Amino acid sequence: MLLRKIFNFQSTKSSNQFTFLEFSITSRFSTIAKSSSKMTDWQSEKEKFLNMDTKSKLNVKDAKIKVSQSIDEIPTWREYYKSNESRLKNLFEKSGAAKEFDESASHFPEGCDKVALWQGDITTLEIDAIVNAANNALLGGGGVDGAIHRAAGPFLKQECTTLGGCSTGDAKITGGYRLPAKYVIHTVGPRGEKPDLLESCYKKSLTVLEENDLRTVAFPCISTGIYGYPNEKAAHVVLRTVRQYLQKNHEKVNKIIFVCFLYQDIEIYEKLLQLYFPLETPSA
C-alpha cells in the first residue's frame, strides 16, 4: 500500500514535470513564432513599398507622405550658381574663402554637375536614398533621426533592431517604407570635432550607395546639431570628402544633395561650394 502511494506520488510528480517542460517548450516556440511573424511583417512591408512608385505610396492608408519636389527638380550646383552668380560672387569675395584655395580644388566640371544644395525637409525628397544622422542604437532619436523615423513609420524601427546597432563613422542601409525615398542610409557621426570620423560617415554612406546600385542621395548636416561639430569646419570635411570621391567615381552617381535646414548652413555651403566645386579655377 505504501509502495503504491509512493509510486503514484512519483508518477504524478513526473507527469507534472513533463507538463511543465512541455509548457515551457511550447511557450518558447510561441515566442519565436511571434518574433518570426514580426520579422515577416517588416520584410513584407519593405518589399511592398520598394515596389511602389511615389504616387501609389500617397494612396496607402495612414501614410502621411509629403513630397516637396523630385530629385530632377533640384538644380545642380552649376545651375544654382548661374542663377545666383552676382550674389554668390559677392559672398565669396567678402568671406575671404579664396585664401583657403588648394590646387586640388581646381575647376572640376563633372563635380559641378553632380552636387546640389537644397534647403528643406529631407523626409520629403523623392530620391533613391536619404542619409540619416543616427545614433549608435539606430532606434530613433531627436532632430533629423526622429523626423525620419516618424515619417517612415514603425517598420523602419523594426528593421533597425535587426542590424545590431552601428559604430561611429560606419553606415548601414534599410528600406524607406513610407518615405518618398526608397532607402535610408543610417550613419553615426562623431560627438565633437573629429574630422576622420566625420569623413568616414560620408565615405561609408557613399560606399553603401554604390553597393546597392543606387544613383542619388541626400545628406543632412551630420554631427553639427547636438553632437557639437562646428558647422563651417564640418562643411570643409564634407565637401573635401565628396569632391575626392567624385574625382574617382563621378560616373557611379547622378546627384549628391547637401540638404541644409538652417539658413546659417546654406550660407556656409554657398561660400564653400565655390571653393571646392568652382565653375572656373579661382586665383590663389
Salt bridges, closest charged atoms under 4 A:
GLU45 OE2 - LYS48 NZ 3.19
GLU85 OE2 - LYS89 NZ 3.35
GLU100 OE1 - HIS236 NE2 3.10
ASP113 OD1 - ARG78 NE 2.73
ASP121 OD2 - LYS66 NZ 3.81
ASP145 OD1 - HIS149 NE2 3.72
GLU159 OE2 - LYS46 NZ 2.80
ASP170 OD1 - LYS204 NZ 3.84
GLU193 OE1 - LYS233 NZ 3.57
GLU199 OE2 - LYS203 NZ 2.68
GLU210 OE1 - LYS252 NZ 3.20
GLU232 OE2 - LYS271 NZ 2.77
GLU270 OE2 - ARG87 NH2 2.77
